Amino acid sequence: MYLTHIAAALANSSVRTLSQQEELPLLRDHLLRLDPESRHDRFNGYLDESFIERYAKKCADDGTLIVAYMENGVVRGAAELHPPEQSEDGLPEIAFSVEECVRRQGVGSLLFRRLISEAQWKGYRKLRVTTGAGNDAMRALASKFGANLEFQHGESTGTIDLMPQPQAELAKLIDAPLNAARAVMNFNRACWRVFAKMVEDGRAA
C-alpha cells in the first residue's frame, strides 16, 4: 500500500522552476505548511508566520531562484538558490525545505540535483549551504553531494564545489580508452566463438 501511494504521488508530481512573481503564493504557502520542527530547522528558530510571508516576498524580489517539487499543482518541497550578492563571502547560498507528507521519497535528492544543474548553468563555481545544527536530514543530504560542513555559531555551514575535480577528469581520460579496448576484445571473442562454431558445424556436416 505504501509503495502504491508513492507511485501514485510520483505520477502526479513534477520538478520545475517557479516564476518569481506570479507563483509567490505557492512558495509562501509551502513554507507556512511546514511543521514546527521543520520550520525551526529551515529558518534556524524563526517560527513567526509574518516573518515567513516577508521572506517569501523577499525571494520574489531579490532574484532568488526557486526549484519546486510539486504534486497536483501544490509545492511540497523547495530548493532555493540565493544570488551571491546577498552572501557575506560572495558565494550563492542554497536552502531546502520538504514537507512531512513527501519525506523519505527521494524528494530532497531530486531538488538538490536540479538546483546544482541550475547553478552550473549560471556559471557558479561554489555554493554555500547553511543549516541548523540539529537538522540531520539536511546535513546528510548536503554531505551526499560533497559538502564539508562545520559547526559555527549554532549552525552547520560549508561549501559545495561545482568544478570538475582533476582526479575525476583524469579517471575519465584513462577509462575511455580502456573501456574501448575491452569492447573490442569482447567483440573479437564473440566473433571467434561464431567462427569456431561454424568450423565445427562444417566438420560435422
C-alpha positions as a Markdown table, in Angstrom:
| # | Residue | x | y | z |
|---|---|---|---|---|
| 1 | Met | 0.0 | 0.0 | 0.0 |
| 2 | Tyr | 2.8 | 2.4 | 0.9 |
| 3 | Leu | 4.7 | 1.8 | -2.4 |
| 4 | Thr | 1.4 | 2.2 | -4.3 |
| 5 | His | 0.9 | 5.6 | -2.6 |
| 6 | Ile | 4.4 | 6.7 | -3.6 |
| 7 | Ala | 3.9 | 5.6 | -7.2 |
| 8 | Ala | 0.6 | 7.4 | -7.4 |
| 9 | Ala | 2.2 | 10.6 | -5.9 |
| 10 | Leu | 5.2 | 10.5 | -8.3 |
| 11 | Ala | 2.8 | 10.0 | -11.3 |
| 12 | Asn | 1.2 | 13.4 | -10.4 |
| 13 | Ser | 4.4 | 15.2 | -9.5 |
| 14 | Ser | 6.9 | 17.4 | -11.2 |
| 15 | Val | 10.1 | 19.4 | -10.5 |
| 16 | Arg | 10.3 | 22.8 | -12.1 |
| 17 | Thr | 11.5 | 26.4 | -11.5 |
| 18 | Leu | 8.9 | 28.8 | -10.2 |
| 19 | Ser | 8.3 | 32.2 | -11.8 |
| 20 | Gln | 9.3 | 34.7 | -9.2 |
| 21 | Gln | 6.3 | 37.0 | -9.0 |
| 22 | Glu | 3.3 | 35.1 | -10.3 |
| 23 | Glu | 4.0 | 32.0 | -8.2 |
| 24 | Leu | 5.0 | 33.7 | -5.0 |
| 25 | Pro | 1.9 | 32.3 | -3.1 |
| 26 | Leu | 2.9 | 28.7 | -3.9 |
| 27 | Leu | 6.3 | 29.1 | -2.1 |
| 28 | Arg | 4.7 | 31.1 | 0.7 |
| 29 | Asp | 2.0 | 28.5 | 1.3 |
| 30 | His | 4.6 | 25.7 | 1.2 |
| 31 | Leu | 6.7 | 27.3 | 3.9 |
| 32 | Leu | 3.7 | 28.1 | 6.1 |
| 33 | Arg | 2.7 | 24.4 | 5.9 |
| 34 | Leu | 6.0 | 23.2 | 7.3 |
| 35 | Asp | 5.5 | 21.6 | 10.8 |
| 36 | Pro | 7.1 | 23.5 | 13.7 |
| 37 | Glu | 10.3 | 21.4 | 13.8 |
| 38 | Ser | 10.8 | 21.7 | 10.0 |
| 39 | Arg | 10.2 | 25.4 | 10.2 |
| 40 | His | 12.6 | 25.7 | 13.0 |
| 41 | Asp | 15.3 | 23.8 | 11.1 |
| 42 | Arg | 14.7 | 25.8 | 7.9 |
| 43 | Phe | 14.9 | 29.2 | 9.5 |
| 44 | Asn | 17.1 | 28.4 | 12.4 |
| 45 | Gly | 14.5 | 29.2 | 15.0 |
| 46 | Tyr | 12.2 | 31.7 | 13.3 |
| 47 | Leu | 8.6 | 30.4 | 13.5 |
| 48 | Asp | 6.5 | 33.6 | 13.1 |
| 49 | Glu | 4.2 | 33.4 | 10.1 |
| 50 | Ser | 4.6 | 37.1 | 9.3 |
| 51 | Phe | 8.3 | 36.5 | 9.0 |
| 52 | Ile | 7.8 | 33.7 | 6.5 |
| 53 | Glu | 5.5 | 35.9 | 4.4 |
| 54 | Arg | 8.1 | 38.6 | 4.3 |
| 55 | Tyr | 10.8 | 36.1 | 3.5 |
| 56 | Ala | 8.8 | 34.7 | 0.6 |
| 57 | Lys | 8.2 | 38.2 | -0.8 |
| 58 | Lys | 11.9 | 39.0 | -0.5 |
| 59 | Cys | 12.7 | 35.8 | -2.5 |
| 60 | Ala | 10.4 | 37.0 | -5.3 |
| 61 | Asp | 12.1 | 40.5 | -5.4 |
| 62 | Asp | 15.8 | 39.7 | -5.0 |
| 63 | Gly | 16.4 | 37.2 | -7.8 |
| 64 | Thr | 16.3 | 34.0 | -5.7 |
| 65 | Leu | 15.7 | 31.0 | -7.9 |
| 66 | Ile | 13.2 | 28.5 | -6.6 |
| 67 | Val | 13.1 | 24.9 | -7.8 |
| 68 | Ala | 9.9 | 23.3 | -6.6 |
| 69 | Tyr | 8.7 | 19.7 | -6.2 |
| 70 | Met | 5.0 | 19.8 | -7.0 |
| 71 | Glu | 2.2 | 17.4 | -6.5 |
| 72 | Asn | -1.1 | 18.3 | -8.2 |
| 73 | Gly | -0.1 | 21.9 | -8.6 |
| 74 | Val | 0.9 | 22.3 | -4.9 |
| 75 | Val | 4.5 | 22.9 | -3.8 |
| 76 | Arg | 5.6 | 20.2 | -1.4 |
| 77 | Gly | 9.3 | 20.8 | -1.5 |
| 78 | Ala | 11.5 | 23.7 | -2.4 |
| 79 | Ala | 15.2 | 24.4 | -3.2 |
| 80 | Glu | 16.4 | 28.0 | -3.1 |
| 81 | Leu | 19.4 | 29.4 | -4.9 |
| 82 | His | 20.1 | 32.9 | -3.5 |
| 83 | Pro | 22.3 | 35.3 | -5.5 |
| 84 | Pro | 25.9 | 35.7 | -4.5 |
| 85 | Glu | 25.4 | 39.4 | -3.8 |
| 86 | Gln | 23.4 | 38.6 | -0.7 |
| 87 | Ser | 26.2 | 36.5 | 0.9 |
| 88 | Glu | 29.0 | 37.9 | 3.1 |
| 89 | Asp | 31.6 | 35.7 | 1.3 |
| 90 | Gly | 30.2 | 36.3 | -2.2 |
| 91 | Leu | 29.0 | 32.7 | -2.6 |
| 92 | Pro | 25.5 | 31.9 | -3.8 |
| 93 | Glu | 23.7 | 30.2 | -0.9 |
| 94 | Ile | 21.3 | 27.3 | -1.1 |
| 95 | Ala | 18.5 | 26.2 | 1.2 |
| 96 | Phe | 15.9 | 23.3 | 1.2 |
| 97 | Ser | 12.5 | 22.5 | 2.7 |
| 98 | Val | 10.4 | 19.4 | 2.3 |
| 99 | Glu | 7.0 | 18.8 | 3.8 |
| 100 | Glu | 6.5 | 15.8 | 6.1 |
| 101 | Cys | 4.0 | 14.2 | 3.7 |
| 102 | Val | 6.6 | 13.6 | 1.0 |
| 103 | Arg | 9.7 | 12.8 | 3.0 |
| 104 | Arg | 11.7 | 9.6 | 2.6 |
| 105 | Gln | 10.7 | 9.5 | -1.1 |
| 106 | Gly | 13.9 | 11.0 | -2.6 |
| 107 | Val | 12.5 | 14.5 | -3.0 |
| 108 | Gly | 15.5 | 16.2 | -1.4 |
| 109 | Ser | 17.9 | 14.5 | -3.8 |
| 110 | Leu | 15.7 | 15.4 | -6.8 |
| 111 | Leu | 15.7 | 19.0 | -5.7 |
| 112 | Phe | 19.4 | 19.0 | -5.0 |
| 113 | Arg | 20.4 | 17.6 | -8.4 |
| 114 | Arg | 18.2 | 20.1 | -10.2 |
| 115 | Leu | 19.5 | 23.0 | -8.2 |
| 116 | Ile | 23.1 | 22.1 | -8.8 |
| 117 | Ser | 22.3 | 21.9 | -12.6 |
| 118 | Glu | 20.8 | 25.4 | -12.4 |
| 119 | Ala | 23.8 | 26.7 | -10.5 |
| 120 | Gln | 26.2 | 25.3 | -13.0 |
| 121 | Trp | 24.2 | 26.8 | -15.9 |
| 122 | Lys | 24.6 | 30.2 | -14.2 |
| 123 | Gly | 28.3 | 29.6 | -14.1 |
| 124 | Tyr | 28.7 | 29.4 | -10.3 |
| 125 | Arg | 31.8 | 27.5 | -9.2 |
| 126 | Lys | 30.9 | 27.0 | -5.5 |
| 127 | Leu | 27.7 | 27.0 | -3.4 |
| 128 | Arg | 27.3 | 27.9 | 0.3 |
| 129 | Val | 25.0 | 25.7 | 2.3 |
| 130 | Thr | 23.9 | 26.6 | 5.9 |
| 131 | Thr | 21.5 | 24.6 | 8.1 |
| 132 | Gly | 20.6 | 24.3 | 11.7 |
| 133 | Ala | 22.9 | 22.2 | 13.9 |
| 134 | Gly | 20.1 | 19.8 | 14.6 |
| 135 | Asn | 18.9 | 19.3 | 11.0 |
| 136 | Asp | 20.4 | 15.8 | 10.5 |
| 137 | Ala | 18.5 | 15.2 | 7.3 |
| 138 | Met | 19.8 | 18.3 | 5.6 |
| 139 | Arg | 23.3 | 17.7 | 6.8 |
| 140 | Ala | 23.2 | 14.2 | 5.4 |
| 141 | Leu | 21.8 | 15.4 | 2.1 |
| 142 | Ala | 24.5 | 18.1 | 1.8 |
| 143 | Ser | 27.2 | 15.6 | 2.6 |
| 144 | Lys | 25.9 | 13.3 | -0.1 |
| 145 | Phe | 26.5 | 16.0 | -2.6 |
| 146 | Gly | 30.0 | 16.8 | -1.4 |
| 147 | Ala | 29.6 | 19.5 | 1.2 |
| 148 | Asn | 32.0 | 19.5 | 4.1 |
| 149 | Leu | 30.0 | 21.1 | 6.9 |
| 150 | Glu | 31.5 | 22.7 | 10.0 |
| 151 | Phe | 29.6 | 23.8 | 13.2 |
| 152 | Gln | 29.8 | 27.6 | 13.7 |
| 153 | His | 27.6 | 29.9 | 15.8 |
| 154 | Gly | 24.8 | 27.4 | 16.3 |
| 155 | Glu | 24.7 | 26.4 | 12.6 |
| 156 | Ser | 26.3 | 23.9 | 10.2 |
| 157 | Thr | 27.9 | 25.6 | 7.2 |
| 158 | Gly | 30.0 | 24.5 | 4.3 |
| 159 | Thr | 30.6 | 24.7 | 0.6 |
| 160 | Ile | 29.9 | 22.5 | -2.4 |
| 161 | Asp | 32.5 | 22.7 | -5.3 |
| 162 | Leu | 30.8 | 22.6 | -8.7 |
| 163 | Met | 34.0 | 22.5 | -10.7 |
| 164 | Pro | 35.1 | 19.1 | -12.1 |
| 165 | Gln | 37.9 | 17.6 | -10.0 |
| 166 | Pro | 41.2 | 16.9 | -11.8 |
| 167 | Gln | 41.3 | 13.4 | -10.5 |
| 168 | Ala | 37.8 | 12.7 | -11.8 |
| 169 | Glu | 38.7 | 14.1 | -15.2 |
| 170 | Leu | 41.9 | 12.1 | -15.3 |
| 171 | Ala | 40.0 | 8.9 | -14.5 |
| 172 | Lys | 37.6 | 9.6 | -17.4 |
| 173 | Leu | 40.6 | 10.0 | -19.8 |
| 174 | Ile | 42.1 | 6.8 | -18.6 |
| 175 | Asp | 38.8 | 4.8 | -18.5 |
| 176 | Ala | 37.7 | 5.8 | -22.0 |
| 177 | Pro | 40.4 | 4.0 | -24.0 |
| 178 | Leu | 40.3 | 1.1 | -21.5 |
| 179 | Asn | 36.6 | 0.7 | -22.0 |
| 180 | Ala | 37.0 | 0.9 | -25.8 |
| 181 | Ala | 39.7 | -1.7 | -25.6 |
| 182 | Arg | 37.5 | -4.0 | -23.5 |
| 183 | Ala | 34.7 | -3.6 | -26.0 |
| 184 | Val | 37.0 | -4.5 | -28.9 |
| 185 | Met | 38.3 | -7.6 | -27.0 |
| 186 | Asn | 34.7 | -8.7 | -26.2 |
| 187 | Phe | 33.7 | -8.2 | -29.9 |
| 188 | Asn | 36.7 | -10.3 | -31.1 |
| 189 | Arg | 35.9 | -13.0 | -28.6 |
| 190 | Ala | 32.3 | -13.1 | -29.8 |
| 191 | Cys | 33.4 | -13.3 | -33.5 |
| 192 | Trp | 35.9 | -16.0 | -32.7 |
| 193 | Arg | 33.2 | -18.1 | -31.0 |
| 194 | Val | 31.0 | -17.7 | -34.0 |
| 195 | Phe | 33.8 | -18.7 | -36.4 |
| 196 | Ala | 34.8 | -21.7 | -34.3 |
| 197 | Lys | 31.2 | -22.9 | -34.2 |
| 198 | Met | 30.9 | -22.5 | -38.0 |
| 199 | Val | 34.1 | -24.6 | -38.5 |
| 200 | Glu | 32.8 | -27.2 | -36.0 |
| 201 | Asp | 29.4 | -27.4 | -37.8 |
| 202 | Gly | 31.2 | -27.7 | -41.1 |
| 203 | Arg | 33.2 | -30.6 | -39.9 |
| 204 | Ala | 30.1 | -32.3 | -38.5 |
| 205 | Ala | 28.5 | -32.0 | -41.9 |
